[in-house]
Amino acid sequence: MRQAGVLDVGCHSALLTVVRRRPGTVLEPVFSRKVRLSLHETLDGKGRLGKAGMESVERAVAEAVAAGPRLRGPEVFAFATSVIRDAPNRDEIVARVARTTGTRLRLLTGEEEARLAYVAARQWAGPTAGQLLVLDIGGGTVEIASGTGDQPRAVYSLPLGARRITRDWLPGGTVPSQRRLAEIRQHLRRSLEAVPGLPQAEPGGRVLACSKTFEQLARLAAARAKSPRARRQLALPQLRRSVSLLADAGPSRRAKLPGISRHRAEQSLAGALIAQTLMEACGAKEVEICPWSTREGLLLERLGVPHATGGGPRRAG
């Protein structure tokens, strides 16, 4: 029986996930260990990770790996997301973590993250799913992928993540004016309109949203509608109402709203604005919340789940 592990180091946590594959199953959980991080609090105006941030990454990686079951080194794929990948001092961070923990963090491109999110979403959706459009809002970037096979036809990675938009347009997460909201919407629309061949939702196809941002927005909308079943879907009218609600509340009040976690409250408004504009630009009236994303895509491929071969996806962004 094969098993594999992935250590995912992001802005808010370092998460070690170990799974195995039994006949007739895709992913069977074996072990999971999450260590909380708050790297956004240690970033300077240029996205550089400070000394305290680097030390917290070292501690989190060491703690997560030490807590896991015994695995051979090659069985654990350790990678860092955009908060480290896009940091000007990323090489120093990777070198320090490798030196102090023995674990070298790999840096996936945004396009590769988009491809892996699609691979995961395709497996999660099942063999009968046809056309898929996969949307993933991260802290630094937005990933988009589409296709009909096991591998996507097109992948995109755009610098429109919730943490980045908060830093550049909504410092502290607060809204200075309605004019600023209009400026953010315009920036997002123009950025998406400039993408050549931006994938569109197609009749009969499915649109899957693979990120904590979408998941928390769906929970918020479901709580307001008093319908727990709606947590797995999110429609544009619900999202527009949530944008207004989040814009009228500061980060401390947002953290008390159902579905919005404390450590994501500051960037939750930016995430909602991005989600709304992204769905509008792609012609998606509704999305399904998919719990699998890049991490699961890596696990699937490391376990040897078969996928289509060929020329690979077209990349843009």
Secondary structure, 3 states (H helix, E strand, C coil): CEEEEEEEECCCEEEEEEEEECCCCCCEEEEEEEEECCHHHHECCCCCECHHHHHHHHHHHHHHHHHCCCCCHHHEEEEECHHHHCCCCHHHHHHHHHHHHCCCCEECCHHHHHHHHHHHHHHHHCCCCCCEEEEEECCCCEEEEEECCCCCCEEEEECCCHHHHHHHHCHHHCCCCHHHHHHHHHHHHHHHHCCCCCCCCCCCCEEEECCHHHHHHHHHHHHHHCCHHHHHEEEHHHHHHHHHHHHCCCHHHHCCCCCCCHHHHHHHHHHHHHHHHHHHHCCCCEEEECCCCHHHHHHHHHCCCCCCCCCCCEEEC
